[in-house]
Amino acid sequence: AGLGWDWDRALYRQLLEVTGGKERMAHYAEAYRPQDVAHVLPLIAELHRDKTARYAAMVAAGGVALRPGVRRLLEGARAAGGKVAIATT
């Protein structure tokens, strides 16, 4: 989006105290990039959709490693006919 935002691990760890991706983006703009607020807040939903689509593509391409045991758990649930969902934060 050309915003020049960069969240290193330490900052992202702090930002995780804000629940919800869209809310986290808004908080970051307000707290760390006040000069971006007027431009960014109307775009938050679109930016979040784009981020989610990119992350899903990375997962599908094998670019994100699952934590140990997660694949076995998901495969077992599917094999048993269970419904599978993932929730974050």
Summary of the structure (lengths in Angstrom):
residues: 89
radius of gyration: 16.3
end to end distance: 24.0
largest distance: 51.7
contacts: 159
relative contact order: 0.10
helix: 63%
strand: 0%
